[in-house]
């Protein structure tokens, strides 16, 4: 799907400000690697209420929980891959 809105980096502050004064940034520790994510930084970020406590947990949960429709497709593909060497 093509991008619906494209802006230059120097427009970032103004474009985000039009959406509100709160900015959710990714901040947390990767449970697989133990590495800490680096929150987004750009000129003007200090003008926002930066929320660091929510986005990482929400995205992590999205990776863990799969809808039923996706789970069925994943299991069918996995069954085929596992049985392939025996065919």
N, C-alpha and C positions, 0 to 999 in steps of 0.2 A: 504494500500500500504506500503510495507516495506521501511525502510530508505535506501537511496542510498549511503549515506556517513555518517560514524560514526567516531568521533574523541574523544580523551580524552581531558578533560578540560585544562590540561597543554599545549595542542597543539593549543588552541583557537586563540591566538594572531597570530601565524604563518599561520594558515589556513585562517583566516580573511584577513591577510595582502596579501596573494596570490590573493584575490578577489579584492583588491583595498585599497586605503588609507582613504576612507570615510566610516563611520559606522553610519547607521540610528538606533537610539534607541527610544524606546517608552517613551514618556514624555508628560503628560497632565492630565487634571482633568476629572474624570468620571462624566458625567452629571447626572447619576442616584444616585450615592452615595455621590458625592462631594469629593471623595478621590483622592489624587494625586498619579499617578503612579511613581514608583521608577525606573529611568533609569538603564540599565544594567551596571554592574561594574565588571571588572576583571583585573587581573594583565596585564598591557600593554595597557589598554584602552586609556591612555594619548597619545599614539603614533599615534592615528587616529584622523582624522577630524570628530568629533562627531556632527552629525546632529540631533537636538532634536525637530525641529519645524514642521516636515512633516509627519512622520509615524503615529502618533496618529490621526491626522485629516483624513488621507487616510483610516485607518482602521475603524474609526468611520463612515465615509461615506459608506464604504462597508457594514456595519451592517444595515444602513438605507435604502439603495437602493437595491432592489431585481430585478433580471432579470425576464422578463415575464414568462419564463418557470417555475421558482421557485414560482412565485406568484400564478399561476394557481393551482399548487399542494397544496400550503399552504391553499388557499381558499377552495378547495374541502375537505381537511381534517377538516378544521374548520367547514364547513357546516355540515359535518357528526357528529362531536362532539356536536355541538349546538343542533342538532335535536334528538340526541340519547335519552335524557330523555323523549321525547314525543312519542317515538315509542312503 
